[in-house]
């Protein structure tokens, strides 16, 4: 009787067999997935750890051939050299201004454009959406020289505008395509109900639709901020002579010297550059998770 019962438990759908299958088959698979995720997290975090560690190491340990993943004599000399660098504060404010402007403008323009291509039917609508995808496939390096001549003709070289405009153009296609899913997820019946209650199109757009797609705006803003903040290619190509318009990545060049690089200063400056990105990420992480979840669901 017990053998028959045990066989029934093993084969009965939804019975004890499900628990046994879960413990016998799914459990090792889950452990394997968690172990793989842990290894990937360690591999991603280790370069950041080494960067921060090198920033606090004294010069003797950095130059030593016996590299150790710790230090017993942490020092702030590298950070002191970074903050004593001339115009470091100006570089920081320039980066903050460029990244903040790109984030705000791209969010507003992408929201309006995503609403237009989702709610309205017009000629070449599908072609426009395809162009958004094609624009993401073009390498940035291939467009640097044409953009240089374009900025020269517009008189924008050696200005922060030469950094804001290209980053705004490159961030918009991704933001519009991603926000399109969020706008599409809002039922049209909600819009019709708002109009019946006397709400204008502008009021519906900013007081009803905007809060609903705000998590998507946060998700796209994170990518725009990180890309703009860490930009070196455009800053090096478009800011030629006026160093007062340089951004924070350009400050790293001071520590690259012909005879010997100041790796302590490089790692300390890189650590300082990473802090605003981490702060921005921590402030928006809850909205970011819900935004990415909504994008995957769509």
N, C-alpha and C positions, 0 to 999 in steps of 0.2 A: 504493500500500500504506500509505503513511504517512497519507494522508487518511482511509482506512478505519479505521486504528487510532485516529487522533485522534477520529473520530466515535464509535467504540466507547467510548473513554475518556470522552467527554462524556455518553453516554447509559447506560453500564453502571451498574446499581444497585450501590452500595457500592464502586465502583472509583474511578478518578482523578476522575470527574465529581463525586463527593462532595466531594473536596478543592477542586476548582475552584469548585463551588457555594459551599463554605464561604468561600473567599477572595473570590469575586466578589459574593456576595449577603449572606451573614451578617456578613462583616467590617464593611462600612459600617453595618449595623444595630446591631452591637455598639458601634462607635465612637459612633454617635448616642446610644445608651442611656447610655454612660459620660459623654458630654458633658452630657446632660440631668441625670444624677445629680450631676455636679460643679457645675452651675449651681444645682441645688436645695440642695446642701450649702453653697455660698457664700451663697445667700439666707438660709438658716437661721442660719448662723454669723455673718453680718455684724452683726445687732443685738447679739449677745453681745460681739463685738469692740468695737463702738462703746460699749457699756456699760462695759467694762473700760477702754477708752481714756479715756472721759470721767471715770472715777473717778481716773485718774492725771493728768489735765490740771489745770493751775493755773486759778484762777478767771477770770483775764483771757482765756484761750483758750476757756473754756466759754461765756462771755458774748459772745465776738467773733462778728460777723456773717459772718466769713470762716471757715467751718468747714473744717477740714483733717483727713484721716484719719490723722494722726500728731501727735506732740508731741516737741519737742526739749528740753523742760524738764519732765520728769515730776516730780510732787509727791505727797507722802503726806498733805497737809493734809486732804483729804476723808476719808481713813480715820481720821485723828486725831480729827476731829470726830465720826465715828461711834462710835468706841470710848470717847470721853469723854462720850458721851451717858449720862445717868443711867438706870440699870436696863437697859442694853443686854444685859448678861450674863444678867440674869434673864429677859428676853424670849427669849434664845437657848435657855436651859435649858427654858423652858416649851414652846417649839416642838419641842425635841428630845424632851421627855417625851410630848407629845401625839402626835407622829408615830410615835415608837417604840411607844407603847401601841396605837395603831391598827394598825400593821403586825403586831405579835405576835398581838393578839386576832383580827384578821381572818384571818390565816393559819391559826390553830388552828381557829377556828369554821368557816371555809370548807372546810378539809380534812375535818373530821368531817361537815359537811353534804353535801359532794360525794360522800363515801363512802356516805352514807345513801341519797341519791337515785339512786346508780348501782348499788349492790349489793343494795338491798332493793326489793321491790315492795309498794307500799301505796296506799291510796285517795287520790285527788287528787294523785298524784305528778306527772302531766303538767301539771295545773293549777298546781302549785307552780313548776315549771320555767318555765312561761309567765309567771307573775307576776314571776320574776326578770328576764325580758326587759322586761316592761312597766315595772318599777321603773327601768330604765336610761333609759327614754324621757322620764321626768318631769324638767323643768328644775329645777335646784337653787333658782333664784330664786323659783320658784312655791311652794316649800315653806318658804321662810325665815320668813315671818310665822307660819304654823301651828306651826313648830318653836319659834319664840320663845315663843308662849303655852304650848306643851308644857313647855319648859324652865322657864318661870316657875311653872307649876303644880307641877312636881317640885322647885322650889327650887334649880335648878342654874344660874341666871343668875350671872354674875360668877365662875364656877368653870371649871376646865379640863375638868370633866365635860361641860359644855355644848358643848365642841368635840370631845371624844372620841366621844361617843355618836352625833351626826349623821354624822361621817365614817366611823365604823364601820358604820353602817347603809347608807350610800351605797356603800361599798367591797365589802360582802359579796356583793351579787347578781352583780357582774362576776367576783369571785374564785371564787364557787361554780360559775358557768357555765363558766369557763375550766378549773378543776380537775376538773370532771366528765369532760372529755376525757382527762385524764391517768389518772384512776382507771379509766376504762373501758378504756384501753389495756393495763392490767395483766391478763394472762390469769387467768381464774377457776381454771384448772388449777393455777396457782401457789398460790392460796389453799387449794385442796383438798389439795395435797401438803403444805403447811405444817400443816394440821389432822391429816393422817395421821401426820406426824412428831411429833405431840403438842403443837404450838404452839396456844396459846389465841387467841381472837379479838383480845384486847388486844395480845398479843405480835405477831401478824401485822400488826396495824394500825400499830404504832409502830416495829417493827424491820424489817419487810419492805416494807410499802406506803408508809410515810412517806418512806424514802430514795428510792424509785422516783419519787415525784411531787414530790420536793423542787425540781427545776428549775422546775416550774410554780408552786410556792409563791414562789420568788424572783421570777418574772416578775410575778405579781400584787402582790407586796410593793413592787416598784418603783413601780407605778402608785399604790398606796395611799400610799406615802411622799411622792411628788411632789405629789399632790393635797392631802394634809394639810399638808405643809410650806409650800406656797405659798398656803394659804387666807387670804383677807382678808375675805370676805363674812360668814362665821360669827363670826370674831373681832371684827369691827366691830359685829355685831348682838347678840351674846350677852354680850360683855364691855363693860358700860356704864360702871360707876363704879370698879371695883377694877382699877386699871392694873397692879397687881402680877401679875395673872393674864393679862395680854396676851401675845401671841406676837410673833415677830420681824417679820412684815409690818406690824404696828401701829407699829413703830419708824420706818417710813418717813414717817408722818404728821408727825413732828417737823420734817422738812425741807421740808414744804409750808407756806409762809408767805403771809399775805394780800398783802403788798407785792411780794415776789420769792421765788421758789422757789430753794432751795439744790440745784441740779442736781448739783453735785459730790458732796454728801452723799447724795443719792438714788441716784446711780449707785454710789457706794462701798458703801452699805448693801445695794443689790441684788447687788453682786458678792460681798459676804460671805455673803448668803443663798444664793447659787448654789453656793458651795464645798461645803457638806455634801451637796448633791444629787449633785455630781460625784464626791465621794469615795465615796458610797454606790453610785453606778453603777459606778465602777471596781472596787470590791470584789466586785460580783456580776455583772460583765459576762459572764463565761464561762457561769455558770448561766443568765443571762438569755437568751443566744443559744440555748442548748439548750432552754430552756423555751419560747421563742417558736417555735422550730422544731417542737417536739412539738405545740404548739397548732395550727400550720398543717397539720401532717401529719394530725392527727385530723380 
